[in-house]
């Protein structure tokens, strides 16, 4: 994609590093203060005989830290994309131009600040969905047998799906697809989405690797978006999926 794209990809590492520092600081604070948080939330255990208060609070503190780790994995990509929206938008456009026969890329026609607002708003909506699934799967993890076998697989599938949506949203939004349309389009091609997202989600469990792979993941998601929207059978998929004029 040339020297310009390489420079953009290099700059694309910066938002990931910023997000990583913020997440590490938050997780360290959570580990340090987990005991105090749990203690304040369980005053009823003060009257229990030893060692039950300590056991309960220690168990809950560990659960709190584990839940924080799970939510950090589910939300890291959305936060990184929000921080680095201009870099990743430019990188995605470069990929589109390099793959387009006429060297052009779809454009939303919206001003930058409008695009940024839509990106942040949709990221927050995805974060709420991801947090709901994260808490649900975390609770299901305590079920005997199922929690140790089925739940981890489901968690990886859910993470891969949301990760794909977050990464592909840059290219899909430029094609005029709103969040509801994006989710409908991804649901119509679940196997393709999981094929892209599940391996990436497994690798993204390693924070430093996630930072290094973020520019490449955005580029790959742009190619995925092209495949999803250029398939004639999917361009007008049943649930209101729309394309920009001139891209039909």
N, C-alpha and C positions, 0 to 999 in steps of 0.2 A: 504493500500500500504506500510505499515511499517514505521519504524522510519525515514529512509532515505528520503522517500517521504514527510513525515510531515515536516522535516527540510527544504527540498527544497521549499515546499509550504509556510513555514514561511518566508524564504528568498525572495520568490516571492512577498511579500508585499512591499519590499523595493523599487523596481522600480516604483510601483504605487504611493508610497509616494513622491518619487523624482519628478515624473511627476506632481503630484498634487501641490506641492510647486511651480514648474515652471509655471504651468497654473494659479494658484492664483496670483502670482507676475505679470504675463502678464495681467490678467484681471483687477487687481487693477490699474496698470499703464494705461490701456485703459480707465478705468473710470475717473482717475485723468486728463488725457490729452485729452479726447474725445472732450471737448469744444475747446481746442487749435487746434486740428487737423481739426475739422469742420470749425473753423474760418479761418484757412489758406486756406482751400479748397473752401471757398465761399466769396472771396473778393468783388464780384459783389453786395453782400447784404449790403455793407457798406453805399451805397448811398440811401438805402430804408428808408422810414419813420418808426419811432417807432410805434408799438412794433414788426413789421414784421421781422426784422433781428434776434431778440432774439427768436421769436417763431420758425422760420425756423431752426436756428442753434440748438436750444434745441431739436427739433424733430429729426434732423439728428444725433445729439449726442446720443440720446436714441437708434435710429436705429443702430448706429455703435456698441454700447455696446451689444445690443441684437444679432446682427450678430456675434460678437465675442463669445458670449455665445454659440450660435448654432454651430459655427465651433469648439469650444473647446469640445463640446459633441461628434461631429463627428470624431474628430482626437485624442481624449484622448487615446483610446485603442491602436491605431497604434504607438503613441509615447511611451507609456508604454511598449509595446512589443519590440520595438526597443531598449529601455534602458535595459530591463531585458531579452534580447534574450537568454543568456546562462542558466538562471534560468528556464525560461519557456520551453526551449528545453529539459532540463533534466527532468522536471516534466512531459512533454508530453511523453517522452520515458518511464518513470516509469509507466504511465497509460497503454501504449501499451503493455509493458511486463506483467503487471498484468492481462491483458485481453487475452493475447495470450496463446494458449494451450501449446506451447513449451517454453514460457517465454522469447521470443525474441521480438525485435522491429525493424521495417524497418529502414534502414540507407541510407542516401543520398550518402555516399562515398566521400563527399566533405570535404576539410579542414575547420576548424572552421571559419577562416577569410573569406573564400569564401561564407560560409553559412550566415555569418553576413552581407556581402555586398549584397547578394541577398535579405535578409530580409529587409534591409534598403531601397534598390532600389524599391522593390515591395510595401513597406509601403508608399513611396513617391508617387508612381503611384496611390495607393488607396486614398491617401490624396487629390490628384488633382481631382479624380473622386468625392470623398465625398464633397469637397469644391464646385465643380460645382453644384451638386445637392442641397447643402445647400443654395447657393446663389439663385438658381432657385426657390426653395420652399419658401425661405424667401420673394422673390419678389411676388410670387403667393399668399402669405398670405395677401396681400392688396386687393385682389379681393373680392368684396362683397359676402357674404354667403359662397361661395366656400372656401375662405381663412380661414374661421373660422370653417369649418366642414370637408371638404375633405382633405385640405392641411395638417392639423395635423396628420391625419391617414396615408397619403402618407409619411410624414416625418418620422413617426415611422417605417413604412415598409422599407424605404430606409436605415434608421439608423440600423435597425435589420439585414438587408442583409449584409451591409458592416461590421458590427460588427462581424457577423458570419464568414465572409471571413477572417478577420484579425486574429481572434482567431484560426480558423481551419487551417490557412496557415502553422503553425508550423508543424503539423502532415502531411498535404498534401505535403509540400515541401520535407519531408523525404521520401515520396513515389514517388518522381520524377516528381511531377506535378508542372509545372510552372504557373505563375499568370494567363495567358490566359486559361490554362487547368482547373485551380481551378474555375475560374468564369463560365466556360462552365459546369462544374460538378455541381456547386451550382444552376445554372439556370435550370438544368434538374430536380432538386428536390426542387423547390421553396417553396412548402408548408412545407416541413420538415425544410428547412432553416429558414423560417419565424416563424415556431413554436418554434424553438430554440432561434432565435435572437430577436424577438419582445418583449417578456417578459423581456429578459435580457437588451435590450435597454431602456425599461421603468425604470428598476431598476438603470441602469447606469446613469440616469439623476441626481442621488444624488451622488456627487463626492466621499464622504467618503465611501459610500457603494460600489462604483465601485472599490476602492482600496482594500477593504476587500474581494470582490468576485472575483478578477482577477485570483488568482490561481485556484479556483474552476471552473471558466469559461473556462480556458485553458484546464483543465482536461475534462470538459464536451464536449468541441469542439473536443478534441482528440477522444472521443467516437463517436461523430458525424462523424468525418472523417473516422473512421473505418467502420461505417455503410454505408457511401456513397461509399467507395471504395471496400468493400467486397461484395456488391450486384452485382451479375454477370451481371445484366442488365445495370449497370452503369459503370463497369470497363473500357469498351471500348466505352463510350458515344460518340455520333457522332462527336463532334468538336475537335477531336485530343487529347482527354484525354489519358494520358499515365501512365503506372505504372512501377515501378522499376522491373528489372529482378529478378525473384525469389519470387515476391509478386503477381503473377497472379494466 
